[in-house]
Amino acid sequence: MNIFGIGLPEMAVIFTIALLVFGPKKLPEIGRSMGKALRGFQDASRDFESEFKREAKQLEEAVTINNKPETEKVAATPKEDNADS
């Protein structure tokens, strides 16, 4: 098992040190807090990614519309009726 470049032996050492520092009663609470923080970070990251994709799509559509040849732009705009013709 390799999470974030940390293997099983390293995880065991980290867990042992945390157990010695915080004690067995405090570890579940710390684990829950870390889990909630990680979940919040993932949600914020997902929201940022979706917002970024939405803005990129809008920008791409705006660039596509502005880069159309002039003949397409003229054809797309309504023509005015000239009474003089």
Stockholm file with secondary structure:
# STOCKHOLM 1.0

chainA/1-85         MNIFGIGLPEMAVIFTIALLVFGPKKLPEIGRSMGKALRGFQDASRDFESEFKREAKQLEEAVTINNKPETEKVAATPKEDNADS
#=GR chainA/1-85 SS CCBTTBCHHHHHHHHHHHHHHHCTTTHHHHHHHHHHHHHHHHHHHHHHHHHHHHHHHHHHHHHHHHTSCHHHHHHHSCCCCCTTC
#=GC SS_cons        CCBTTBCHHHHHHHHHHHHHHHCTTTHHHHHHHHHHHHHHHHHHHHHHHHHHHHHHHHHHHHHHHHTSCHHHHHHHSCCCCCTTC
//
